[in-house]
Amino acid sequence: MIRLLLLALTVHVSAFGHAAESEPLQLQLQWVPQAQFAGYYVAADQGWYEEAGLAVEILPHGAAISASRILAERRADVASMYVTQALGLWDQGHEVINIAQLIHATSLVLVSLAERGIETPEALDGQVLSRWPGFELQPEALIRNFGIEPTVIDQGATMTGLLSGAVDVAVATEFNEMHQLYLSGVDADELNVIRFSEHMPGFIEDGLYVHADVLAERRDALTRFVEATLRGWRHAFAHPEMAIDAVMRRAEMASQSTNRAHQLRMLETLRTLYTDVEGELLAPSLNAMDYEATGHVMYQQGTLSRPAPAFSAFHDPLSWPDE
Amino acid sequence: MTGARRSLATRLALVTLITTAVIFFSAAGAMYFKFRVILLEAAETQSAEVASATANRIAAGLNELSGLAHASAYAMASRQLPPGSDELEDFLLAVSSSSANIRGIGVSYEPYQALPDQRYFGISAIQTANGPVIMPHHDDPNMDSYTRDWYQVPALTGKPFWTNPSASLFDANRLITTFSVPINSAAGEFIGVTVVDTELSTLTDLVAEIELYNTGFAFLTSSNGQFVSHPNENWIMRESLFSLAETLNQPELRQLGRDMQRLRSGFRPLPPGLLDVPAYIHFVRLPSVDWAVGVIIPEHELFADIHSVLRWVATIGAVGFLVLLLTTIAISRGITRPLLSLVSSAGEIARGNLDQALPPPRINDEVGELTQSLDEMRRSLKDYINDLTATTAAKERIESELKIARNIQMSFLPKRLDLGQAEGLVDLRAKLISAKAVGGDLYDYFIMQSGRHLYFAVGDVSDKGVPAALFMAVTKTLVKGFAETADQPNEILRRVNDELAINNESGMFVSYLGGILDLDSGQLQLANAGHTPSLIRRANGEIDWLKLPPDLVLGVMDGFEFQLNTMQLAPGDTLMLYTDGVTEAADVGQRFYGEDRLLALFSSICTESANEQGQDRGG
C-alpha cells in the first residue's frame, strides 16, 4: 500500500517536473561495492534519482571491471574514475568530460611496517616497493622527484605482501587498505605512512565523467543526476549506519566479503575527503591546478603521448560555480 | 524504655542469625572460590587439550599437503618434468589423486621461464566429480598471477607460504587455502612456484565438530583474525575479531585477536562480543601456519556443578537458618517469659505493693536466682518499711513531746516586764532562740519585793534538751524563791548553787550571770557564775566588755561563795547580756559568730531602744 502510494507520488512529481517517463541513465562505478560509493546507493535507495526524473541503473562493478573501458566502449552513460584514467581515455581519443569532482585530494599513501623505519620518501631508497598496476604514476613521480631507487614491483589485491615481509613498502588508500590493515590486527603505531598529498599536487580521485556528445545532448538530465548524487552523499554522511546498510546489502549481493566495521571506517575517512572543516560537502568542481599538475606529470612520464587537453575542455562544472 | 527498643528475644535471634550467616557465607564463599579455581584449572586443562588436539589435527592435514608440495617442488626443480610435457601433466594428476585433502595441484613459472615466447605459463590438476583433470592457467590481465599472494610471497621471500583462506572461484561457499613452495633450479635460481589447493571444509569440520560441555564451541581464525570456522556462518570470511571489536567497541576483543596472532596459546575470560554470556576462551596458534584455534566454554556450564552444589548449600542453609531462628526464639522466649513476669512483679514492688509474693521459679537457673533475690529484696523492703513506719511514729511522738517541753520551757521565761511604779526608768528586752527544740539557755527578770529593784539574769545549762530545760526550770525556780529572802545577787547564787549541787546526779551545771539594779540610785550589783562577759555602753558612747571575776558555775560544788560586784549605772547606759550560744553559733563553714562581730553589732544598735535591739538581725 505504502509502496503504491510512493509510486503514485513519484509519478505525480515526474509529471509536473519533467517528462512523464523517467529518463534512463547507466552509471559505472570503478571498484567493488563498498562505502566509496555510498552516496550513489543512498540516492538510489531514497528514490532521489527517480524524483529527478531519472531511471538510474548502477551497473555491476568490481575489481575485474574497468570503468574507464566501459565508458570508452559507451556501455555506460556516466562513469566514476580518477583524473588519470580520464586523461588516459583522452589520450586514446575519447573526449570524456569531468562533470563533477567529488574527492578533491589523493588518498594514496605508501605504507610500511614501523620497525623498518621508513618515514620519509628518501628512506624508500633501496627498498622493495609494490604498487598496483594502473597506479604507477604517483610512485614514479615521487621516485623521480626525490631521486631515489627502490625496487618497484606489481602489487596484488591484498596487503599480504607487506605483512608477510615480501615487500618493504606498499601503496594503499587511506579509506580502504589502511583500515584493512587495522582490521587485520595491525595498530596504527605499528605502521609508517607516507602521504602522496604531502609531497605533490594533483592525482585527485573520484570524479564523474561523460562523453562530450552525451553531455551536449543530456546536460539537464546529468545536472539532475549530479544534484541527486550530492544529496545522496550528504545523507550518507548524516546517517552513516543507514548508508552502511545500503553498502552491505550491495556487497552481499556481489558476494563481496566485508564487514560493517571496515565500511564504517571507510565512510568516515571519505567524509574527510568529501567535506570541508564544517562538514559541508565541497563544491563538485575540479581544481585547475590539481588537474594541470596531474596532466603535466602524466605527459612528462610518457603516460600521455601528447599534452593533456585544456582545463576548460576537460571540466564542465554544469551549474556549479568554478572555484 | 523507649518505643524503639528491641526485645531481648529479637536481639538474641538477630545476633545469632547474623553471626551464623557471616560464618556460613564466609565458608560457602571460600568453598565456592576454591572450587571455582579448581574447576577453572580443570577447564583450562581440558580446553587446552581440545584446542591443541584440534590444532594438531589441522596442522597434520596441512602438513600432509605441505609435504606433497615440497616433494613436488623438488621434482619440478629436477627438470625431469619440463613445462608443457606429458610427464608434468601425469605427475600433477597422480599427486592430486594421492590425498583426499588435495583439491588441486599446479605449477606456475616465472615470465618466459617455461616457454621463451610465452610470458606466463601455469598448469594445474584439479579434482572434479569425475576425477582429476588438467587445467592450464590463462594469462588474465585483470588477475595477474604474479601479483597473487600465493606466487608473490614465495617468489620474494624464497619461503613456502600458506595463503589466507578465500572463497573458491567456482563456489563462494567453499573455502580454499593454498600452500605454495618456491621452485629453485639446480643453480639456485628461482624459477616458479608449486601450489597445492585444499578445501578447508575437512579441516574446519574438525573445528565445527568440537563440543565442550553443552554449548561450548571452537572457532578458527586466519592470520588476519578473520573467522575461517565459526558456528555463526555469517561471520565466516566476513568478520574478524578486529572488525567485531570495532563494531562492538570492545578493545579487549582486539587485544584477544592480537594475542591470537602473536602468542602460542592463552586462557582467559572471553571479552564481551563473541558470546552473550560470560565465558572463557583457550586459544592455540597452529604450529605451521599463523592461524589460531579458539575454544570457548560458557562460564555457567563450566561452573554448573558448583552452582548445583551451591544451590544445595543454599537450600540447606535456608532451612538451617529457619530452624535456628525458631530455636533461638524458643530459647529466648524461655528466658524472657519469667523475666517479663519478674518485670511485672518489680513494677508492682515499685508501685509499693510488697505483699504479693513472686511466683516460684520453675528452673533453678540465673533467672530463678534473680527471682529469689528479688523476692528477698521485696521481703527486706517490706520489713524495712514496717520498721520505718514504727520509727517515724515514735519520732513524731517524741517531737510532739519535745514541742510540749519547749512550750513548757518557754512558759517559764518571763514574757514582758511589769515594772509597776518603776515604769519608764528602765528599758529591757530579752529573747531566746534555741538551737534544739528544747534548749538549756535561760533568761530571767522581775521586780523584787521592794518594788524598787530589778532582778535580771542570763544562764546557760551545760547540756541541751529536755534534761537541760528541767535543770534550767529548777535553777529559775530556785532563783525566784531565794530572791524573796536575799537582796544581793551573790547571796542568791550561793543558795541556788548549794541547792543544785546537792543530789546533782546528772552532773549538769549552769553558767549564770545575775544582777540587781537599784532603779532609784542606778547602783548595779552583779554576781557571775562562770558566764560570758557582758557588753556595756556608757551614756558618753564608751563601749566596753564588762569583765567580772568568773567564779564557778552553779551546781558543781556546794558551799561556794560568789563575789559581789557593784557598779554605778548612769541614765542612758546600755547593758547587753548573752550566752555563748550567740558567739559560738557556727555558720555553714564552721566559723563562729565571734565576740568581735557581736561587739560590732552592739556598737551599731546600742543607741536604739531595747525593743528595737531585740529585732532579728541578719548575718
Interface residues (C-beta under 8 A of the other chain):
Chain A: A63 A64 S66 V128 P133 I153 D154 Q155 G156 A157 T158 T160 G161 L163 S164 G165 A166 V167 Y182 L183 S184 G185 D187 S255 S257 T258 N259 R260 A261 H262 L264 R265
Chain B: N142 M143 D144 Y146 T147 R148 D149 Q152 V153 A155 L156 T157 F161 T163 N164 A167 A172 S223 N224 G225 M237 R238 E239 S240 L241 F242 S243 L244 A245 E246 T247 R254 G257 R258 Q261
